[in-house]
Amino acid sequence: MAIAAAVFATSGPVAKVIVTVHPLAVACGRTGLAALALMLLDGSSVIRAWRRAQRADVLRACAAGVLLACHFAGYLQGLASTSLAAASALVSLEPVAVLAVASLVQRIHPRVPELVGVAVATVGAVVVGSAAGEGEHRLLGDLLVVSSVFFYGFYVAVARGVSAELPGRAYATVVYAVASLVLVPVLVFLPAAHQLPSAGDGLRVLALALFPTLVGHTLIQRAASRVRPAVVALVSPGETIGSIAIGACMLHMPPSPREWAGIAVVLAGTTLVARASH
């Protein structure tokens, strides 16, 4: 989870400075390149694993791919429409989504301290949202990020049901390939996505594919089937702290005072959720 949090922290800052690639094209590119990298790394083993895979695992991988596409589409479009600080803070609501989905779908009910943490984090999200209109911060972008958070909750829930016999690389390859393919038809009918990327932005999309996607999400997928949902969600506060630090120190995008206040409350709530899971 520590490694996943570290690589996830680079996602927001890197995506925020991409200007010649549409956010949905970034989502399509990072997942497609991640799938390609896994096939180049060990394609024969991936193919053999899927030939032996159970039908339920195939369906779960496809469902996870669709959910990941929705998560990336909402997050990256929201990030492009609001401030980096707001998007990074609202991503910390992922523990709320993971716990809610686990409770509703998998009957893994949250404990009382986890519920308290969820309530605190929700208040923090409201405080963050109340800063909309200042600088780059916009409410529509906030809402898109929040929608992506709940797609993430379902994505983690699907990964929990994958058979332990299925190799992580095989599952991840199909998840990323499906996520990329789901977005292709959308891009065909989106003129704004037809612009050729600059060399720098092309490298940034590749970096998103190799680090937060290939490394971070593959680790999350495997962890989801082994530990409690709240532990998986522990990666979110680390991602938030890292993203905000990178944005403030390297991109000169510090949070506003109200965003700082909301971020502090969100992190307090997610920390309570994480501590309650042990």
PyMOL commands that set and color helices and strands:
alter all, ss='L'
color gray80, all
select helices_A, chain A and resi 2-8+11-16+23-52+55-81+84-91+94-105+112-129+139-160+168-188+191-194+199-224+229-232+235-250+257-276
alter helices_A, ss='H'
color red, helices_A
deselect
rebuild
show_as cartoon
